[in-house]
Amino acid sequence: MQSNTSGQDEADTSTNKAVLKVAVSGPFLTPLDYLDCDNLTETPEMWPRLIGRRVEIPFRNRSLIAIVVAVAPADYALEKIKTILRWIDEEPILHPQDLTFLQWVSDYYHAPMGEVINTALPKRIRGGEEASIHGHDVWTITALGREQLQNLPAKAKAKRALAEQFLTCETPLNREICKAQTASWRKFVNEWLDLGWVSQTSGPCWQEAVAVPGPQHALNSEQQSAVDQVVSHVRSGDGFASFLLQGITGSGKTEVYLAMVEHVLEMGRQVLILVPEIGLTPQMIQRFSAHLQRPIALMHSAMNDTQRHCAWHSVRSGEVSVLMGTRSAVFAPFKDLGLCIIDEEHDTSYKQQDGVRYSARDILVRRAHQLQVPIVLGSATPSLESLFNVDQQRYRLLTLNRRAGTAKPPKIRLIDIRGEKIQEGVGAKLKAAMQKHLQAGQQVLLFLNRRGFAPVLMCHECGWQAQCPSCDANMTLHQGSYHQYLLCHHCGEQMNLPESCPQCGSEELHTVGQGTERLEETIVEWFPEKTVLRIDRDSTRLKGKMEELTQQAQKGEADILIGTQMLAKGHHFPKVTLVGLLDIDQGLFSCDYRATERMAQLLLQVAGRAGRAEDEGEVLVQTHHPQHPLLLKLINEGYGAFAEAALAERKEAHLPPWRFQCLVRCEAHNAQDALDFLNSLKAGLELQWQTLQQESADTVLELWGPVSAPMMRRQGRYRYQLMLASDSRPKLHQLLTLMLPHIYQSPLARKVRWNLDIDPQDMY
């Protein structure tokens, strides 16, 4: 009797307390429970103000930073529950709408909430630093300085240049402006501070817009119609709507975005713009900054931690109204988001390929729906999924069918190179066309989506090929500044070029195939009097190099441009009138069913670089398969007809968007461990599916595999995968939700690395 009374008292005590449920980065399917160190949970009215705040928690033998995602009454004894070490924030850094969005991402991609939050927050915030960020130093000329700086000696050229900037600029000068005048700016500014000629204050962490306004272009009727439909929807307050802006290359989609953004900013609201590549960001930011004449926050992986923190804080506080970035910017917290834009929505770089494997495009549509704001998805070659959504009346289609200004779409021709002697990837017809356009003083762009000098190094005597010791792939030969070397493009393994064959000792080592470096060497030999510019990942490795090279191309300082897909989208080269595509056939025959769609998108995106100004453009596509039906349909009837045929093929083959897929990837040093894990998972899925089918037998589940990945061994690990496909998205997710706890608890899971890829875009 005494024992029962004691147990009852303990239960009563526990129910009077609450626990903090915190999301911790790691393999935790549910939040972890902790007690409050300051007794803030004793008042239930206080609970909502605790959610979204950071705490420092004890975890095993260390401390971690976590986010409180819920406060709940305790329904169990609390003796063994640890207490948080401290509260980091006095107010939530994540608001309820942010946490709701992140929880949806966690549920949809079956990723732990802590991992999703870790992905969403800048590193400095994850590390527990102050949420707000102090601005950088700026300097303003004083009245005394205005008198004295006018009288500097003429021989002090560097000092006079900086002084002139102070005398003429109406706003405070920041570090970047001073540095642009002279490398010795810091010494001069410190000297003038001591003399009282300039004063120092703290400016915002973001940079003020300094771009000179460009010419204002009047929108044509198609552009104006697209702007009016989106803006009227925003003004009416009708909430969420998805618009697919399909405009041919050169049709002025950026001008449409600018007009939309301008109207939304006039309403006092914020805008999020996603771009696919870091290389596109500088020119986009310059155009938007010049047109809008206001600061724009940037967020992408090339920025340092302070810059990312600044962008995050600026849009969260409302100090900046426009955020432009790559896929990670989709998580930024906004004070009052009014419009979302995603440029080149078909681009595969919007899909994260490690960690939480989210699609920035898809989750931005969800976020816009949650916030009840419109979203615009723009592309000259929309993804088949987006066109399918138009057919299903989920998206509204806006079209731009003519190029802006007087420019006309380029003429695209297929060049049959079967049986022809090809010189380093370039056929006779393409070479003759190059000569013709160069003689006319125009630019030529050659597209080869394969960097390096040669993709294969082979022994002429025994057939040995230089293979990566860690991957099932050949190593690519590269021409360094001082030596040649072999590089694996999959794992980064690098080796010196062997002097002889490791297998037979022969010195007859030959290169096979073309890369951009080899093509550049050949083109320089053919046209020695012309300037050749190569733009690929190797030539743009240094910070700012991509922007420097593209500006050279835009100014006409190079005659021949050679590049990979980095040149395919978004760039405006007004003097390019000939585009040659050297090798697109690999996209016609691939184990990945999306390869043909991507080939078509890439072909048209590259072709769109030609004839963007007054001179008419020409595009020559070299191929060994000039009669391929989808290729002919693309060239003769356009992307719309191609997409319609491709969607029909997908429907017949029961592939997305007609089916929903999840790819379970697994890798291990021991191939059998990976196979055992996937076979065990497959058996469990089949058993669990039978239970679900008792509730509803009208859905289909297909399990393909386990099979080896197209590249079976990578970085020394053996890779296998299991594909799940179903005609019911809810059922597929329900199945995964039921199976996930068993996967985490499986002893086999400890021997392998595994991940779930919802709506996979890459089969490799």
Secondary structure, 3 states (H helix, E strand, C coil): CHHHHHHHHHHHHHHCCEEEEEECCCCCCCCEEEECCCCHHHCHHHHHHHCCCEEEEEECCEEEEEEEEEEEECCCCCCCCCECCEECCCCCCCCHHHHHHHHHHHHHCCCCHHHHHHHHCCHHHHCCCCCCCCCCEEEEECHHHHHHHHHCCCCCHHHHHHHHHHHHCCCCECHHHHHHHCCCHHHHHHHHHHHCCEEEEECCCCCCCCCCCCCCCCCCHHHHHHHHHHHHHHHHCCCCEEEEEEECCCCCHHHHHHHHHHHHHHCCCEEEEECCCHHHHHHHHHHHHHHHCCCCEEECCCCCHHHHHHHHHHHHHCCCCEEEECHHHHHCCCCCEEEEEEECCCCHHHECCCCCCCEHHHHHHHHHHHHCCEEEEEECCCCHHHHHHHHCCCEEEEEECCCCCCCCCCEEEEEECCCCCCECCECHHHHHHHHHHHHCCCEEEEECCCCCCECEEEECCCCCECECCCCCCECEEEECCCCEEEECCCCCCEEECCCCCCCCCCCCEEEECCCHHHHHHHHHHHCCCCCEEEECCCCCCCCCHHHHHHHHHHCCCCCEEEECHHHCCCCCCCCEEEEEECCCHHHCCCCCCCHHHHHHHHHHHHHCCCCCCCCCCEEEEEECCCCCHHHHHHHHHCHHHHHHHHHHHHHHCCCCCCCEEEEEEEEECCHHHHHHHHHHHHHHHHHHHHHHHHHCCCCCEEEEEEEEEEEEEECCEEEEEEEEEECCHHHHHHHHHHHHHHHHHCHHHHHCEEEEEECCCCCC
